[in-house]
Amino acid sequence: MQDILVKDIANHLGTEVRLKGWVRNIRHSGKLLFIIFRDGSAEVQAVAFKPELGEEIFEGAKRLTLESSLIITGIPKEHQKKAGEYELAVTGIQIVQIADEYPISKKEHGPDFLLSNRHLWIRSPKQWAILRIRHTVYFAICEYLNDNNFFRFDSPILTPNACEGTTTLFELEYFDEGMAYLSQSGQLYLETGIMSLGRVYDFGPVFRAERSKTRKHLTEFWMMDAEAAYVEHEENMDIQEGLIRHVIRKVLATCDKELDILERDKELLKAADAPFKRMTHFEAIEYLRSQGSEIDHDSDLGATDEVLLTEGSAVPVFIEKWPKNIKAFYMRRAPEDENLVLGSDLIAPEGFGEIIGGSERETDYEALLARMKEEKMDLDAYQWFLDLRKYGSVPHSGFGIGLERLVTWMSGTHHIRETIPFPRMIYRIYP
């Protein structure tokens, strides 16, 4: 007898198979027992008939509770009432464990209860679907980068200095070497990699000690940072657009069932797979002011601004060429205006906000040094970064994607805390 996964059940019609998993739901009616059985790959309805299964096994199976674990044998058949679906005619049941009364029921539970029981909540259909979409998005990003000549280049999580200022860093004592910090981004280290490999990316956890409580913020999250030699501002945006459109196609192609469970509007995702819009920061501010906003031209964009800028747009919008005073020191100044940088943020439609930040990087040693002095940065700590502009400096660009924010958009999830297995927020580190 062959062990199979539920997702492959259609390939074994009429043949006795064995499956290993858990009880999603169970009900019995006279001589029939209906088990909604899941194994991580999918779910199937297993139907046990008392005269065929035998009284002892049948009565034992009636003891099964929600989330009990079991090994079940049966013959896959086409569902009698639902075309394209299948069920399992049960021939045997081996109980692995009868679960205690499961704390998460069909009744409404508050977010604090669910987060405190996150170790169990992730079993629910919607959380299962979100986490599978996360898996798909992660590998779609890697696939696109690998196919476009990027190499994985792992940056350190423990760093001696900051990438984007020190106000949101977690710090710790590092033996006799003084203070170390949990990484905010691998970008600066990635810039070293392009001088060796040409195009590089990393993908891992990063940390921001922001006291932010919005639905779009986490303390620990996963970031993909990419850098590419001989890539300038316009091409940098082209690469980002190609990547996001590849992710959209991959999610639509492989996560149909998951999107259905989440009641995600797939037509909106399909519509986003079209040429992205681009506008300068100046144009964005002018548009916002025309809509009644009092925002000024030296301001960053807030969440409501991002929503307004993408309102009515089916596709994401690049906001490019930002004022230098609200962007990072390493961004290259625009040749036509020294007060602007060749940076861009990509804003997702449907109110999901920023999903990518990127820029062309400054390549001139003296220009970068002057900016670091303006920022009163510790030049000794960053000498290795300055060295990159002394030994074979080339035009280069990069960008970063927050995995959870992208998953939030792909899955249509309201709160980012549901897009990572165990969310870390300013008031939560359990479980």
C-alpha positions in Angstrom: 0.0 0.0 0.0 1.4 3.4 -1.0 1.7 6.4 1.3 0.5 9.6 -0.5 -0.3 13.2 0.2 -3.9 14.5 0.0 -2.9 16.9 -2.9 -2.1 13.8 -5.0 -5.3 11.9 -4.4 -6.6 12.4 -7.9 -3.7 10.3 -9.2 -4.7 7.2 -7.2 -8.5 6.8 -7.9 -9.7 3.3 -7.2 -6.4 2.2 -5.4 -6.1 1.7 -1.7 -3.7 4.3 -0.2 -2.5 5.4 3.2 -2.5 9.1 4.5 -1.1 10.5 7.6 -2.5 13.7 9.2 -5.0 15.3 11.5 -8.8 15.8 11.9 -10.0 19.2 10.8 -13.6 18.4 11.6 -15.7 15.3 12.3 -19.4 14.4 12.4 -21.3 11.1 12.4 -24.8 10.2 11.3 -26.0 6.7 12.1 -23.7 4.3 10.3 -21.7 7.0 8.6 -18.7 8.9 9.9 -17.4 12.0 8.0 -13.9 13.2 8.7 -12.4 16.3 7.2 -8.8 15.1 7.0 -5.8 17.4 6.5 -2.1 16.6 6.1 -0.5 20.0 5.3 -0.8 19.6 1.6 -4.6 19.8 1.3 -7.8 18.5 2.8 -10.2 15.7 1.8 -13.4 14.3 3.2 -13.0 10.8 4.4 -16.2 8.7 4.7 -16.4 5.7 6.9 -19.3 3.2 6.6 -19.8 1.1 9.8 -20.7 -2.2 8.1 -17.5 -2.0 5.9 -15.2 -0.7 8.6 -16.3 -2.9 11.4 -18.0 -2.0 14.7 -14.9 -1.8 16.8 -12.9 0.5 14.5 -15.9 2.6 13.8 -16.8 3.1 17.4 -13.2 3.9 18.2 -13.1 6.5 15.4 -16.1 8.2 16.9 -13.8 9.2 19.8 -11.7 11.4 17.5 -11.7 15.1 18.4 -10.6 18.2 16.5 -6.9 18.1 15.7 -6.5 14.4 16.7 -3.8 12.8 14.7 -4.4 9.6 12.7 -3.2 7.3 9.9 -6.1 6.5 7.6 -6.4 4.0 4.7 -8.9 4.2 2.0 -9.8 4.3 -1.7 -9.9 7.7 -3.4 -13.1 8.3 -5.4 -14.6 11.2 -7.3 -16.9 13.3 -5.1 -20.6 12.3 -5.7 -21.9 15.8 -5.7 -18.9 18.2 -6.4 -17.3 18.0 -9.8 -13.5 18.1 -9.8 -13.3 17.2 -6.1 -12.5 13.8 -4.4 -13.2 11.9 -1.3 -11.8 8.9 0.5 -13.8 5.7 1.2 -12.2 4.7 4.5 -11.0 1.1 4.9 -9.0 1.5 8.1 -8.2 4.0 10.8 -5.2 4.0 13.2 -5.4 6.6 15.9 -2.1 8.2 16.8 -3.4 10.5 19.5 -6.7 11.8 20.7 -6.3 15.5 21.1 -7.5 17.4 24.2 -10.4 19.8 23.7 -9.1 22.3 21.1 -9.1 25.9 22.4 -9.7 27.5 19.0 -13.3 26.9 18.0 -15.7 28.2 15.3 -16.8 31.1 17.6 -15.2 34.5 17.3 -11.9 34.9 19.1 -10.2 38.3 19.7 -6.8 39.0 18.1 -4.9 38.8 21.5 -6.3 35.3 22.2 -5.4 34.2 18.7 -1.9 35.6 18.9 -1.3 34.1 22.3 -2.3 30.8 20.7 -0.4 31.4 17.4 1.2 28.0 17.7 -2.2 26.5 17.2 -3.8 29.3 15.1 -1.4 28.6 12.2 -3.3 25.3 11.6 -6.5 27.1 10.6 -7.4 27.2 6.9 -6.8 30.9 6.4 -3.5 30.9 8.2 -2.5 27.8 6.2 -3.3 29.6 3.0 -1.4 32.8 4.0 1.7 30.8 4.9 1.6 28.8 1.7 1.4 32.1 -0.3 4.4 33.3 1.7 6.3 30.2 0.7 5.4 30.8 -3.0 6.4 34.5 -2.8 9.7 33.7 -1.2 10.7 31.2 -3.9 9.3 33.4 -6.7 11.6 36.2 -5.7 14.6 33.9 -5.6 13.7 32.3 -8.9 13.4 35.7 -10.7 16.8 36.9 -9.2 18.5 33.6 -10.0 17.2 33.7 -13.6 18.5 37.3 -13.9 22.1 36.6 -12.9 21.9 37.5 -9.2 23.8 35.4 -6.7 22.9 34.7 -3.1 25.3 36.6 -0.9 24.5 36.3 2.8 25.0 39.5 4.9 25.6 39.3 8.6 22.8 39.8 11.2 25.2 41.1 13.8 26.8 44.3 12.7 29.2 46.9 14.2 27.3 49.8 12.7 23.9 50.9 11.3 22.6 51.0 7.7 20.0 53.7 8.1 20.6 55.6 11.4 20.9 54.4 14.9 17.6 55.4 16.4 15.8 52.1 15.6 18.6 49.6 16.4 18.6 46.7 18.8 22.0 46.7 20.5 23.9 44.1 22.6 27.3 43.7 24.1 29.6 41.8 21.8 32.3 40.2 24.0 35.2 42.6 24.4 34.5 44.4 21.1 32.0 46.9 22.4 28.4 47.2 21.2 27.0 45.3 18.2 23.6 45.7 16.6 21.0 43.5 15.0 20.9 44.3 11.3 18.3 46.6 9.8 19.4 45.7 6.3 22.1 43.9 4.5 22.5 46.5 1.8 25.9 48.0 2.7 27.4 44.5 2.8 25.8 43.6 -0.4 27.6 46.5 -2.1 30.8 44.6 -1.4 29.5 41.6 -3.2 28.8 43.2 -6.5 32.6 43.9 -6.9 33.0 40.1 -6.8 29.9 38.6 -8.3 28.3 41.4 -10.3 24.8 41.0 -9.0 23.9 39.8 -5.5 21.0 39.4 -3.1 20.4 38.4 0.5 17.2 37.2 2.1 16.7 36.9 5.8 15.5 38.4 9.1 16.1 42.1 9.9 15.2 44.1 13.0 13.7 47.6 13.6 13.4 48.9 17.1 10.6 51.3 16.1 7.8 51.9 18.6 5.2 51.5 15.8 1.9 49.8 16.3 0.4 50.1 12.8 -1.0 47.1 10.9 2.0 47.4 8.6 4.8 47.2 11.1 6.8 44.3 12.7 9.8 44.4 14.9 11.4 41.4 13.2 10.6 40.7 9.6 12.2 39.2 6.5 13.9 41.3 3.9 15.3 40.7 0.4 18.0 43.2 -0.5 19.5 43.2 -4.0 22.5 45.1 -5.5 23.7 45.1 -9.1 26.9 46.6 -10.7 26.5 48.7 -13.8 22.8 49.2 -13.2 21.5 52.7 -13.1 18.3 54.2 -11.8 15.9 53.5 -14.7 17.1 49.9 -15.1 16.9 49.4 -11.4 13.1 50.2 -11.5 12.8 47.9 -14.6 14.3 45.0 -12.6 11.9 45.7 -9.6 8.9 45.8 -11.9 9.9 42.6 -13.6 10.3 40.9 -10.2 6.9 41.9 -8.8 5.1 40.9 -12.0 6.8 37.5 -11.9 5.7 37.1 -8.2 2.1 38.0 -9.2 2.1 35.4 -12.0 3.6 32.7 -9.8 1.0 33.3 -7.0 -1.9 33.2 -9.5 -0.5 30.0 -11.1 0.2 28.0 -8.0 -2.0 29.4 -5.2 -5.5 29.2 -6.6 -7.0 27.2 -3.8 -5.3 29.4 -1.2 -6.6 32.6 -2.8 -10.1 31.1 -2.8 -9.9 30.3 0.9 -8.8 33.9 1.6 -11.6 35.3 -0.7 -8.9 37.2 -2.5 -10.0 39.0 -5.6 -7.8 37.4 -8.2 -8.9 39.8 -11.0 -7.3 42.6 -9.1 -4.0 40.7 -9.0 -4.2 39.9 -12.7 -4.8 43.6 -13.4 -1.7 44.5 -11.5 0.4 42.5 -14.0 0.7 45.4 -16.4 3.3 48.2 -16.9 3.7 50.1 -13.6 3.1 53.9 -13.4 5.9 56.3 -12.5 5.8 59.8 -11.1 8.4 62.0 -9.4 8.1 63.0 -5.8 7.3 66.5 -6.9 4.5 65.3 -9.1 3.2 63.2 -6.3 3.1 66.1 -3.9 1.4 68.3 -6.5 -1.2 65.7 -7.0 -1.8 65.3 -3.2 -2.1 69.1 -2.8 -4.6 69.2 -5.6 -6.7 66.7 -3.6 -6.7 68.9 -0.6 -3.6 67.7 1.3 -1.4 70.2 3.0 1.7 68.2 2.5 4.8 70.1 1.4 7.6 69.3 -1.1 10.1 68.3 1.6 7.8 65.7 3.2 7.9 61.9 3.3 4.7 60.1 2.4 2.3 58.8 5.0 0.0 55.8 4.7 -3.0 58.0 3.7 -0.8 59.7 1.0 0.1 56.3 -0.4 -3.5 55.3 -0.6 -4.5 58.5 -2.4 -1.6 58.2 -4.9 -2.7 54.7 -6.0 -6.5 55.3 -5.8 -8.0 54.2 -9.0 -4.8 52.6 -10.2 -4.8 48.9 -11.0 -1.0 48.7 -11.0 1.7 49.7 -8.5 3.2 53.2 -8.7 6.9 54.2 -8.5 7.5 57.5 -6.7 11.0 58.6 -7.8 13.5 61.4 -7.5 13.1 62.3 -3.8 14.4 65.3 -1.9 17.9 64.5 -0.6 17.1 65.5 3.0 14.5 62.8 3.5 16.5 59.9 2.0 19.6 58.0 3.0 23.2 59.3 2.6 24.3 56.7 0.1 21.8 57.6 -2.6 23.2 59.2 -5.8 22.1 62.8 -6.5 20.1 63.4 -9.6 22.4 65.0 -12.3 19.8 67.6 -13.2 19.2 68.7 -9.6 21.6 68.2 -6.7 18.7 68.6 -4.3 17.2 65.3 -5.5 18.3 61.7 -5.3 17.8 58.9 -7.7 15.7 56.9 -5.3 12.3 55.3 -5.8 9.6 53.7 -3.6 7.1 51.3 -5.1 3.6 51.7 -3.8 1.1 48.8 -4.1 -2.5 49.4 -5.1 -5.6 48.6 -3.0 -4.2 50.6 0.0 -1.4 48.1 0.7 1.3 50.8 0.6 5.1 50.7 0.1 6.5 47.3 -0.8 10.0 48.3 -2.2 12.5 51.0 -1.6 15.5 51.4 -3.9 18.0 53.8 -5.4 21.1 54.2 -7.5 24.0 54.5 -5.1 26.7 57.2 -4.9 29.9 56.0 -6.5 32.2 59.0 -5.9 34.5 58.7 -2.8 34.7 62.4 -2.1 31.0 63.0 -2.5 30.1 60.1 -0.2 32.7 61.1 2.4 31.2 64.7 2.4 27.7 63.3 3.0 28.8 61.0 5.8 30.6 64.0 7.5 27.3 66.0 7.2 25.5 63.2 8.9 28.2 63.1 11.6 28.8 59.4 11.0 31.7 57.5 12.5 34.0 57.4 9.6 36.3 54.8 11.1 33.4 52.4 11.5 32.5 52.9 7.8 35.9 52.9 6.3 35.3 49.5 4.7 32.2 51.0 3.0 34.2 54.0 1.7 36.9 51.7 0.4 34.4 50.4 -2.2 34.6 53.8 -3.9 38.4 53.7 -4.0 39.0 50.3 -5.6 37.1 49.9 -8.9 34.0 51.9 -8.1 31.2 51.5 -10.7 27.7 52.8 -11.2 25.4 50.5 -9.2 21.9 50.3 -7.8 19.8 48.2 -5.4 16.5 47.8 -3.7 14.9 46.0 -0.8 11.6 44.2 -0.5 9.8 43.4 2.8 8.6 39.9 2.4 5.6 40.3 4.8 4.4 43.5 3.1 4.4 41.8 -0.3 2.6 38.7 1.1 0.1 41.0 2.7 -0.8 42.4 -0.7 -0.7 39.1 -2.6 -3.0 37.4 0.0 -5.2 40.4 0.6 -4.5 40.2 4.4 -5.4 43.2 6.4 -2.8 42.9 9.2 0.9 42.1 8.5 1.1 40.1 11.8 -0.7 37.2 10.0 1.9 36.9 7.2 4.8 35.6 9.4 4.6 32.4 11.5 5.4 34.2 14.8 5.0 37.9 14.7 7.3 40.1 16.9 5.7 43.5 17.8 6.5 46.1 20.4 4.1 44.5 22.9 4.4 40.8 21.9 7.2 38.3 21.9 5.2 35.2 23.0 5.0 32.5 21.9 
